């Protein structure tokens, strides 16, 4: 840490750009009737889930990933709009093009947020903060949408910073501020500490960044295994993860929340068919083959379970994926209670660019 | 229950019995053998709830009755008794232990209640036919190596036995596949089997049956329904559940248009495969076949160990099609050639397409083998 501060040249300049209520804002932009009103993008039907909520809707407590039924209860005037992902993708591409004017080191996290490493771009610009301001202005001018940005010396803090003055804000966490910024932060607000880990930390008396900093590597390792180094770092405002422009995809998955709970294998089959299609198509489009198939089941009480199986070589055909997925899913039926979600994921991906010698081809046997 | 039996007779039967009895010890009574004397006849029974084996053996019976005792222990004891000795089994009934006496040796074994011993009944078996043991051996030996062990594809964990229309009328076919290779062997439909349903006989049943087929019985009586199959081999009756699943439409993966024909002597070929493959311990490394006019070069590369190569020339090989290269897992090649007597015929399409392998002398068997990328 001290050494980093001395040597300014190794201090990175990272910007995290996060579009404000992205899907909902696009809808409000394109339909003036929606402006100023609480809008939820997503299905309004029984099993729908809110994909994005406008700031008006958020005032009522509507959040993304919330069941639509709950959202409507919280906000009876909520306007549901079906998502238009093709539009969001197009807007996202436009925003990406704006980023690309400043740096090639862009790591998109989703359609509406990305990390940018502008360390080497600094020569041509006044500062990272100025770049972030320019980007926000360009996004507003070219897309009519607002974005929040966080500027700091690593990804972890840049992301915290973008959240700090949201919406339509900019916040900078300097190396001097970093450690103190983290001190007062509850661990559940740390990106990279999920609810389960946060609960375990609470049980150990770790509630804030300061508490976390009191733990040395050895103790952290004992409780958190491989993640210990990351926690040790972020408690001190340190995070050396690079911005990875062509970050490799680790898995390709599809899942579906069902209109109504299902109980029978025949119903599951009907759900799984299109999921297998989607996964197989997506893997084909990206030219990725996967060796591991995982299936996921979520029950009516939200408990979830799954099974996985790996092969020595990437799956050779849709039929093979289909067969694996069906075989893995079959034992869950008949279930003890209704099933509300099924998912299929392909992982252990291999880009197939240089197919390894020794890949065994498979017979194209009919699925059962 | 009281009886006296010849040690060798008892040992042979107990060998069959203990191999079926459950070894994992999840349900204790499944590890036991049911010893039953009724009407002066002795039968031994074991089951793991999937398979049941019942064997009638010759014995001097003194008193009717039934008892269950640990099969593996009993087998081990009888195995260690001196040859030629008479073995006496004596059970007073109820919870009393089972006494075993042989010469000056005695033991007393704890028993479990006969009423708890699960009966696995065959139910009604509408289809019955008789098939020579040698024919059944041929069906099993030439297919069982291809049975899948992958649990998710449970419907491939056995041999699919069914009647299919052949070129010269219906045939009884045995088919097994693990998704990488497929073996199909056929024989004339035995009288009585014409109407049989297609059934998948589990791997363990096949293994037990196969052992029994070496013990001298000429014929095997097969009885089956949709859910059960029963084999009567001499004094032994093996009853098994069938795999409840649908075997894939395997015909679709048997290519029709493969026209590049390679013929090679079985021994020369399989020896060369074994030598070339010895360079790598990795199972998944391919042996590459480079094929030209009457010339076959086998080669293998191991990143760690090095390379190996062997040529088979026109004295061993005939091939008159376009030159090609194709790779296969060595074990898959040898599993097939192990079932071939003298000459092997390969029918290729290209280096990533299913290849047909046949025994030149025996058209009843057909193998399909998927290549590996080389």
Interface residues (C-beta under 8 A of the other chain):
Chain A: X309 X312 X320 X323 X324 X327 X328 X355 X356 X357 X358 X359 X360 X361 X362 X363 X364 X365 X366 X367 X368
Chain B: X152 X153 X154 X155 X177 X179 X180 X181 X182 X245 X246 X248 X249 X250 X252 X253 X282 X284 X285 X286 X301 X327 X329 X352 X354 X368 X370 X371 X372 X373 X374
